Amino acid sequence: MESSHPPNGEDESLEDEPALLDAAEAAEEIPSDPDEPMDSDLDDDPQEGEIQLQNDSKAHFDLHTDSIFTIAQHPVDPFIIATGGGDDTTYIFSAGLPSPVLPTSYESNPSAGRPTLQPVAKLTGHTDSINALTFTLPNGDYLLSGGLDGRLRAYSTKNQSYPLVAEAQEVPEINFLIPCPNTSYPNTIALGASDGSVWVYTIDAADKGAPLQVIQAYYLHTESCTAGAWTPDGKMLATVSEDGSLYVWDVFGEGSAAGVVGSAGSQAVIGLTTEDQRFAVEGGLFSVAVAPGGAFAVVGGAGGMIRVVGLPRLAATQASATQGMRGGGSKNKSGGGRKAGGAEGASSGQAGQILASLKAQEDSVETLAFSAPPLTLLAAGSVDGSIMLFDTAHRFAVRRHIREAHEEFAVVKVEFVPGSTGYLLTSCGLDGAVRRWDTTGGTAASGQGLVQEWRGHRGEGEGGGVLGFVQGGGKRIVTAGDDGVSLVFETTT
């Protein structure tokens, strides 16, 4: 900034002059020229200032008019994709790619032939953003959507028009929906809500009186329920909250039938809160995952903190049709009242005990994933942009710290590729990139194990990060973009 006083030695008569020229005098001294460009220097390089976008996708879906917050993939037909977003709309489309007329090498402009995918169905009815979608297990008979309007809507997938089966609204906002893998209770889902409550529903369109029925409702979390995970057998449900609590629910009563019960008066088989200083995570918990064998759960929270908690082990038995939907101490809203039974014996072992406390990242752990056996890896993605790999078979030793997996932008999701290539890990982040990592080897892995990268979303602070993805068998990745676009990437790994 220039001084407001005249420099030494200047004629002090300047103090009598006005500090600025009169506007009329300025107009006479410097007449305007409407034909003169505002900045002629740009003419020297016509490409200066242009943004060069890299797009590795093979197809795209772009009918959303706002961010895509959630994406789901049909469990039987992986080409069927559902997306929901800030435009209060759900779209269903097929991610199958049409065969090209000519090979790419014969095309004069290969990128121009990237197909725009068309919707199979458009579903409306929500009055606020849709931020949770799931197909039911095992056969994807229903698609459920959850929104910030608190509505849960169930659609039948047996007709391409996706007719509405039922709707419920019990909570202010729905944070997540997860399908139950227990084959004895098909078409069952759990949701977590902004008021901290947890709900379990079953869907049966043939039941005209109550096609969408509440099995359980739990109310122990005191703040927003942020994440949930079923045990691999689908018998128990683990949920976490911004209040820093973890609860494990005996949804179908098989734990109590096997003698696994929580403390007197508790609705949960396991309950840990910030009152236990060994478990406490200041700032809340945001992610949870259950080990493939069901022996323990891992929760991630603020400040890069991770806690490992032992779970009760129930013997594998086939539930009978007469087994009930009433879990230990919960409030049963369905009025079913049938008794649970059958699970023969339980291995309490270290159930409810804190097995490990970990901290290797600087910011919140937003996503957790386990590799499939025989691998014993745990991946943790953080808001600090890093991914951490722990070896669960060796006291959770750090296998690798990928410090800038998504540069300085948050990691949104990590997931191991299913199938025989279970050592491959896919991640997405707010930098707009999807990456795949080879998790074999130690900390000295070349390029930190990066084997492939895909771009096409804006990202990097431009409002175009990747908010989720699905990857089926691992050969095709479909994304949910903050820029309102879903991209289809084909993989070579």
C-alpha positions as MATLAB code, in Angstrom:
seq = 'MESSHPPNGEDESLEDEPALLDAAEAAEEIPSDPDEPMDSDLDDDPQEGEIQLQNDSKAHFDLHTDSIFTIAQHPVDPFIIATGGGDDTTYIFSAGLPSPVLPTSYESNPSAGRPTLQPVAKLTGHTDSINALTFTLPNGDYLLSGGLDGRLRAYSTKNQSYPLVAEAQEVPEINFLIPCPNTSYPNTIALGASDGSVWVYTIDAADKGAPLQVIQAYYLHTESCTAGAWTPDGKMLATVSEDGSLYVWDVFGEGSAAGVVGSAGSQAVIGLTTEDQRFAVEGGLFSVAVAPGGAFAVVGGAGGMIRVVGLPRLAATQASATQGMRGGGSKNKSGGGRKAGGAEGASSGQAGQILASLKAQEDSVETLAFSAPPLTLLAAGSVDGSIMLFDTAHRFAVRRHIREAHEEFAVVKVEFVPGSTGYLLTSCGLDGAVRRWDTTGGTAASGQGLVQEWRGHRGEGEGGGVLGFVQGGGKRIVTAGDDGVSLVFETTT';
ca = [
       0.000    0.000    0.000;
       1.281    3.450   -0.921;
       1.758    6.101    1.760;
      -0.923    8.792    2.077;
       1.735   11.398    2.831;
       3.887   13.185    0.129;
       7.487   11.959    0.001;
      10.240   14.204    1.401;
      11.343   17.058   -0.913;
       8.135   17.291   -2.973;
       6.355   20.629   -3.465;
       4.023   21.027   -0.523;
       1.570   22.779   -2.841;
       0.438   19.252   -3.754;
      -1.400   19.192   -0.465;
      -3.755   21.806   -1.936;
      -4.557   19.626   -4.930;
      -7.355   17.057   -4.811;
      -6.152   13.530   -4.074;
      -8.033   12.109   -7.108;
      -8.881   13.356  -10.589;
     -12.400   14.509  -11.271;
     -14.386   11.810  -13.071;
     -15.101   14.146  -16.008;
     -11.412   14.990  -16.392;
     -10.535   11.326  -16.358;
     -13.042   10.697  -19.126;
     -11.480   13.461  -21.251;
      -7.939   12.276  -20.627;
      -8.610    8.597  -21.348;
     -11.508    8.148  -23.753;
     -13.032    4.705  -23.784;
     -12.620    2.453  -26.808;
     -15.409   -0.139  -27.001;
     -13.496   -2.132  -29.616;
     -10.476   -2.633  -27.426;
     -10.427   -6.062  -25.700;
     -10.369   -6.084  -21.923;
      -7.133   -8.020  -21.843;
      -5.431   -8.274  -25.199;
      -2.659  -10.387  -23.733;
      -5.004  -13.380  -23.787;
      -4.936  -13.247  -27.597;
      -1.308  -14.274  -27.533;
      -2.289  -17.705  -26.177;
      -5.891  -18.602  -27.000;
      -5.651  -21.791  -24.900;
      -4.535  -19.995  -21.760;
      -7.082  -20.401  -18.971;
      -8.793  -23.420  -20.517;
      -9.386  -26.371  -18.176;
      -8.246  -29.668  -19.616;
     -10.400  -32.455  -18.175;
      -9.315  -36.075  -18.186;
     -12.174  -38.503  -18.687;
     -11.370  -42.210  -18.552;
     -15.002  -43.360  -18.497;
     -16.589  -45.640  -21.069;
     -20.109  -44.298  -20.508;
     -21.963  -41.830  -18.321;
     -25.369  -41.081  -16.859;
     -26.141  -37.377  -16.434;
     -29.870  -36.836  -15.855;
     -29.508  -35.785  -12.214;
     -29.744  -32.025  -11.753;
     -27.869  -32.003   -8.443;
     -25.202  -34.002   -6.617;
     -25.489  -37.798   -6.556;
     -25.225  -38.713   -2.888;
     -25.803  -42.456   -3.034;
     -25.469  -45.406   -5.405;
     -26.577  -49.050   -5.188;
     -26.024  -52.149   -7.327;
     -28.394  -55.056   -7.807;
     -27.010  -58.156   -6.022;
     -27.939  -60.568   -8.846;
     -27.671  -58.399  -11.968;
     -24.666  -56.091  -11.406;
     -25.525  -54.050  -14.495;
     -28.599  -52.599  -12.747;
     -27.605  -49.397  -10.944;
     -29.687  -47.046   -8.799;
     -28.606  -43.497   -7.962;
     -30.167  -40.838   -5.761;
     -29.250  -37.269   -5.029;
     -29.951  -33.680   -4.202;
     -32.689  -33.403   -6.821;
     -34.911  -35.652   -4.634;
     -34.984  -38.226   -7.436;
     -33.907  -41.841   -7.866;
     -32.874  -43.143  -11.269;
     -32.372  -46.756  -12.297;
     -30.219  -47.446  -15.343;
     -28.221  -50.248  -16.893;
     -24.439  -49.911  -16.840;
     -24.060  -52.476  -19.613;
     -22.077  -51.011  -22.491;
     -23.223  -51.425  -26.108;
     -20.729  -53.095  -28.448;
     -18.891  -50.495  -30.568;
     -19.398  -50.501  -34.340;
     -15.649  -50.087  -34.841;
     -12.671  -50.784  -32.598;
     -11.400  -47.730  -30.728;
      -8.237  -47.691  -32.869;
     -10.398  -47.061  -35.968;
     -12.310  -44.149  -34.482;
     -11.266  -40.639  -35.483;
     -12.465  -39.291  -32.129;
     -12.896  -42.128  -29.603;
     -14.099  -39.855  -26.785;
     -16.965  -38.592  -28.935;
     -18.450  -42.084  -28.980;
     -18.799  -42.355  -25.207;
     -22.448  -43.346  -24.751;
     -24.946  -41.524  -22.576;
     -26.857  -44.134  -20.591;
     -30.642  -43.917  -20.521;
     -32.832  -44.506  -17.461;
     -34.867  -47.643  -16.961;
     -37.018  -45.859  -14.390;
     -37.323  -42.480  -12.676;
     -38.669  -42.532   -9.118;
     -40.006  -39.469   -7.323;
     -41.857  -38.910   -4.071;
     -39.183  -37.632   -1.717;
     -39.316  -33.966   -0.743;
     -35.635  -33.649    0.164;
     -32.298  -35.119   -0.888;
     -31.962  -38.885   -1.227;
     -28.819  -39.990    0.546;
     -29.364  -43.731    1.022;
     -30.283  -46.528   -1.395;
     -30.109  -50.309   -1.152;
     -31.380  -53.409   -2.889;
     -32.566  -56.144   -0.552;
     -30.807  -59.484   -0.177;
     -30.526  -62.170   -1.333;
     -32.202  -61.569   -4.715;
     -32.727  -57.814   -4.953;
     -36.511  -58.128   -4.871;
     -36.921  -54.556   -3.588;
     -35.166  -51.220   -3.863;
     -35.372  -48.928   -0.835;
     -34.612  -45.221   -0.722;
     -34.043  -43.042    2.329;
     -33.997  -39.279    2.352;
     -33.330  -36.185    4.385;
     -37.116  -35.872    4.545;
     -37.120  -38.919    6.821;
     -39.087  -41.009    4.348;
     -38.355  -44.668    3.633;
     -39.796  -45.793    0.298;
     -39.836  -49.388   -0.946;
     -40.190  -50.292   -4.644;
     -40.645  -53.654   -6.314;
     -37.907  -54.555   -8.810;
     -39.983  -57.271  -10.486;
     -41.477  -54.725  -12.860;
     -39.385  -52.279  -14.894;
     -41.644  -49.459  -13.781;
     -40.479  -50.086  -10.173;
     -43.919  -49.609   -8.568;
     -44.067  -48.248   -5.032;
     -44.847  -50.974   -2.493;
     -44.973  -48.928    0.700;
     -43.687  -45.841    2.463;
     -42.867  -45.055    6.099;
     -41.740  -41.945    7.930;
     -40.632  -42.401   11.527;
     -37.482  -40.238   11.735;
     -36.344  -36.701   10.839;
     -33.569  -37.789    8.426;
     -32.237  -41.139    7.225;
     -28.443  -41.429    7.201;
     -27.901  -44.926    5.817;
     -29.606  -48.129    4.674;
     -27.942  -51.566    4.806;
     -29.412  -54.907    3.682;
     -29.396  -57.886    6.023;
     -27.424  -60.894    4.687;
     -29.283  -63.406    6.884;
     -31.002  -65.729    4.396;
     -33.496  -66.761    7.063;
     -34.854  -63.201    7.027;
     -34.862  -62.141    3.358;
     -35.704  -58.612    2.242;
     -34.754  -57.096    5.592;
     -32.899  -53.806    5.969;
     -31.602  -51.568    8.752;
     -31.450  -47.786    8.834;
     -29.769  -45.213   11.029;
     -31.358  -41.828   11.651;
     -30.310  -38.301   12.534;
     -32.094  -38.549   15.899;
     -29.877  -41.511   16.852;
     -32.539  -44.164   16.424;
     -31.956  -47.459   14.601;
     -34.758  -49.253   12.750;
     -35.028  -52.679   11.159;
     -37.717  -53.336    8.533;
     -38.825  -56.276    6.447;
     -40.582  -55.912    3.102;
     -43.199  -58.260    1.678;
     -45.429  -56.959   -1.094;
     -47.699  -59.983   -0.698;
     -48.706  -58.749    2.747;
     -51.296  -56.212    1.629;
     -52.025  -55.127    5.183;
     -48.416  -54.305    6.149;
     -45.977  -54.696    3.246;
     -43.349  -52.626    5.101;
     -43.146  -53.877    8.660;
     -40.989  -52.670   11.539;
     -39.127  -55.536   13.189;
     -37.114  -53.552   15.723;
     -36.531  -49.966   16.818;
     -33.647  -48.990   19.105;
     -33.139  -45.688   20.893;
     -29.887  -45.818   22.869;
     -27.759  -43.498   20.710;
     -28.166  -39.912   21.906;
     -26.912  -38.218   18.729;
     -27.024  -38.950   15.006;
     -26.453  -42.611   14.077;
     -23.707  -42.313   11.477;
     -22.940  -45.863   10.292;
     -23.910  -49.484   10.685;
     -22.764  -52.975    9.700;
     -24.311  -56.425    9.944;
     -22.269  -59.382   11.102;
     -21.488  -61.688    8.143;
     -24.227  -64.127    9.195;
     -26.726  -61.259    9.514;
     -27.692  -62.183   13.058;
     -26.411  -59.035   14.765;
     -26.189  -55.374   13.829;
     -23.474  -52.943   14.957;
     -24.126  -49.181   14.863;
     -22.133  -46.090   15.862;
     -23.023  -42.487   16.564;
     -21.721  -38.955   16.779;
     -22.076  -39.333   20.544;
     -19.137  -41.781   20.423;
     -21.168  -44.887   21.260;
     -21.127  -48.375   19.769;
     -24.051  -50.765   20.187;
     -24.406  -54.311   18.910;
     -28.043  -55.388   18.566;
     -29.364  -58.950   18.764;
     -31.978  -58.215   16.111;
     -33.594  -61.645   15.762;
     -33.117  -62.905   19.301;
     -30.646  -65.631   18.367;
     -28.057  -64.268   20.786;
     -30.389  -64.312   23.754;
     -31.539  -67.810   22.802;
     -27.892  -68.863   22.953;
     -27.366  -67.218   26.320;
     -25.673  -64.057   25.049;
     -27.289  -61.102   26.800;
     -26.341  -57.554   27.603;
     -26.415  -55.824   30.939;
     -29.678  -55.762   32.839;
     -32.233  -53.578   31.122;
     -30.061  -52.981   28.076;
     -31.387  -53.304   24.557;
     -27.950  -54.224   23.223;
     -25.719  -57.275   23.517;
     -22.734  -54.894   23.571;
     -22.778  -51.228   24.498;
     -19.731  -48.984   24.760;
     -19.892  -45.225   25.296;
     -17.578  -42.344   26.082;
     -18.085  -43.069   29.786;
     -15.440  -45.753   29.298;
     -12.275  -43.704   28.876;
     -10.506  -46.584   27.147;
     -13.129  -46.469   24.400;
     -13.848  -42.745   24.280;
     -13.227  -40.916   21.005;
     -13.685  -37.187   21.352;
     -15.638  -35.897   18.378;
     -17.695  -39.021   17.656;
     -17.623  -42.187   15.565;
     -18.300  -42.226   11.815;
     -17.541  -45.710   10.477;
     -17.871  -49.353   11.485;
     -16.998  -52.717    9.921;
     -17.217  -56.307   11.115;
     -14.447  -58.838   10.452;
     -15.294  -61.586    7.925;
     -15.314  -64.220   10.655;
     -17.496  -62.084   12.912;
     -14.998  -62.181   15.788;
     -14.679  -58.436   16.221;
     -15.894  -55.048   15.024;
     -13.771  -52.027   14.191;
     -15.022  -48.464   14.612;
     -13.413  -45.298   13.278;
     -13.857  -41.753   14.452;
     -12.543  -38.251   14.897;
      -8.829  -37.551   15.068;
      -7.902  -40.757   13.258;
      -8.920  -42.904   16.228;
      -9.832  -46.591   15.752;
     -11.142  -49.028   18.354;
     -11.347  -52.816   17.984;
     -14.062  -54.559   20.008;
     -14.680  -58.295   20.437;
     -18.068  -59.698   19.425;
     -20.044  -62.706   20.679;
     -19.860  -65.713   18.397;
     -23.034  -67.648   17.705;
     -22.953  -71.217   16.418;
     -24.196  -71.494   12.844;
     -27.693  -72.944   12.722;
     -30.557  -72.728   10.317;
     -33.333  -70.576   11.732;
     -36.771  -72.058   11.471;
     -39.828  -70.336   10.118;
     -41.192  -70.079   13.626;
     -38.195  -68.162   14.942;
     -39.150  -64.665   15.830;
     -38.099  -61.181   15.120;
     -37.761  -60.082   18.702;
     -34.216  -59.259   19.833;
     -32.895  -58.914   23.335;
     -34.573  -56.046   25.137;
     -35.553  -54.113   22.022;
     -38.833  -52.383   21.364;
     -40.667  -54.545   18.870;
     -42.925  -52.383   16.721;
     -44.280  -55.132   14.529;
     -46.239  -56.897   17.236;
     -44.903  -60.217   15.977;
     -44.068  -61.536   19.403;
     -42.763  -64.834   18.058;
     -40.007  -66.431   20.049;
     -36.509  -66.682   18.741;
     -34.660  -69.877   19.073;
     -32.188  -72.248   17.730;
     -28.666  -70.863   17.970;
     -26.768  -73.578   19.741;
     -24.228  -72.188   22.137;
     -22.239  -69.005   21.939;
     -18.591  -68.234   22.384;
     -18.496  -65.169   24.574;
     -14.691  -65.106   24.642;
     -13.674  -61.484   24.445;
     -17.108  -60.156   23.571;
     -17.414  -56.495   24.506;
     -13.732  -56.138   25.326;
     -11.573  -53.471   23.702;
      -8.967  -55.515   21.848;
      -6.953  -52.642   20.383;
      -6.788  -48.845   20.209;
      -5.161  -47.479   17.059;
      -4.209  -44.070   15.738;
      -2.164  -43.640   12.597;
      -4.045  -40.922   10.723;
      -4.527  -37.264   11.537;
      -8.210  -36.738   10.766;
     -11.522  -38.582   10.981;
     -11.702  -42.190    9.784;
     -14.713  -42.111    7.450;
     -14.550  -45.565    5.865;
     -13.391  -49.060    6.859;
     -13.160  -52.332    4.923;
     -11.881  -55.860    5.515;
     -10.274  -58.108    2.930;
     -11.754  -61.548    2.375;
      -9.987  -64.620    3.813;
      -7.324  -65.873    3.617;
      -6.070  -62.270    3.639;
      -6.197  -60.492    6.994;
      -6.135  -56.823    6.062;
      -8.112  -53.868    7.367;
      -8.211  -50.686    5.272;
      -9.044  -47.310    6.817;
      -9.703  -44.166    4.774;
      -9.391  -40.739    6.370;
     -10.420  -37.155    5.797;
      -6.684  -36.347    5.699;
      -6.518  -38.080    2.294;
      -4.621  -41.156    3.457;
      -5.356  -44.882    3.513;
      -3.963  -47.123    6.237;
      -3.565  -50.891    5.912;
      -3.453  -52.943    9.125;
      -2.685  -56.655    9.496;
      -5.395  -58.019   11.777;
      -3.517  -61.309   12.261;
      -0.438  -59.574   13.707;
      -1.812  -57.324   16.433;
      -3.046  -54.800   13.861;
       0.469  -53.952   12.756;
       0.650  -51.249   10.087;
       1.217  -52.917    6.730;
       1.229  -49.712    4.705;
       0.416  -46.027    5.101;
      -0.603  -44.491    1.768;
      -0.192  -40.911    2.917;
      -1.592  -39.083   -0.123;
      -3.912  -41.699   -1.525;
      -6.230  -38.870   -2.601;
      -3.797  -36.015   -2.114;
      -5.076  -33.659    0.575;
      -8.728  -34.472   -0.129;
     -10.925  -36.744    1.975;
     -11.141  -40.453    1.232;
     -14.858  -41.227    0.913;
     -14.885  -45.006    0.456;
     -12.537  -47.978    0.463;
     -13.581  -51.486   -0.584;
     -11.654  -54.633   -1.420;
     -12.432  -56.101   -4.819;
     -14.560  -59.214   -4.337;
     -13.584  -62.547   -5.791;
     -10.208  -64.050   -6.567;
      -8.483  -60.658   -6.745;
      -9.206  -59.944   -3.107;
      -5.831  -58.297   -2.560;
      -6.920  -55.319   -4.687;
      -8.423  -52.302   -2.914;
     -10.548  -49.652   -4.621;
     -10.904  -46.132   -3.206;
     -12.563  -42.863   -4.134;
     -12.222  -39.346   -2.788;
     -13.131  -35.703   -3.025;
     -10.239  -35.166   -5.444;
     -12.534  -36.633   -8.121;
     -10.435  -39.774   -8.661;
     -11.038  -43.504   -8.299;
      -7.917  -45.556   -7.623;
      -7.055  -49.211   -7.246;
      -4.237  -50.465   -5.032;
      -2.279  -53.694   -4.797;
      -2.187  -54.390   -1.066;
       0.400  -57.176   -1.253;
       3.890  -56.365   -0.100;
       5.022  -54.037    2.642;
       5.577  -50.331    3.124;
       8.171  -50.193    0.335;
       5.710  -51.223   -2.393;
       6.371  -49.404   -5.653;
       4.162  -46.327   -5.999;
       2.583  -47.328   -2.691;
       0.854  -50.088   -4.603;
      -1.122  -47.933   -7.061;
      -2.050  -50.057  -10.072;
      -4.728  -47.997  -11.836;
      -6.442  -44.608  -11.685;
      -9.604  -43.276  -13.293;
     -10.661  -39.660  -13.648;
     -13.616  -37.834  -15.139;
     -15.231  -35.959  -12.239;
     -14.121  -32.410  -11.507;
     -13.042  -32.825   -7.899;
     -10.148  -31.005   -6.223;
     -12.361  -28.456   -4.517;
     -14.431  -27.795   -7.639;
     -17.559  -29.522   -6.332;
     -17.046  -32.706   -8.292;
     -15.641  -35.294   -5.909;
     -16.648  -38.952   -5.999;
     -19.183  -39.610   -3.227;
     -19.391  -43.364   -3.718;
     -18.992  -46.259   -6.116;
     -20.048  -49.837   -6.771;
     -17.801  -52.397   -8.407;
     -19.663  -55.711   -8.659;
     -17.114  -58.355   -9.592;
     -14.403  -55.745   -9.944;
     -14.255  -55.435  -13.744;
     -16.478  -52.358  -13.912;
     -16.738  -49.411  -11.525;
     -19.740  -47.071  -11.488;
     -19.500  -43.833   -9.535;
     -21.713  -41.327   -7.753;
     -20.430  -37.834   -8.506;
     -20.866  -34.635   -6.559;
     -21.095  -33.024  -10.005;
     -24.368  -34.885  -10.653;
     -22.839  -37.387  -13.085;
     -22.376  -41.152  -12.788;
     -19.404  -42.520  -14.739;
     -18.708  -46.086  -15.840;
     -15.058  -47.171  -15.782;
     -13.714  -50.443  -17.090;
     -10.758  -51.965  -15.278;
      -7.752  -53.904  -16.492;
      -6.876  -55.386  -13.100;
];
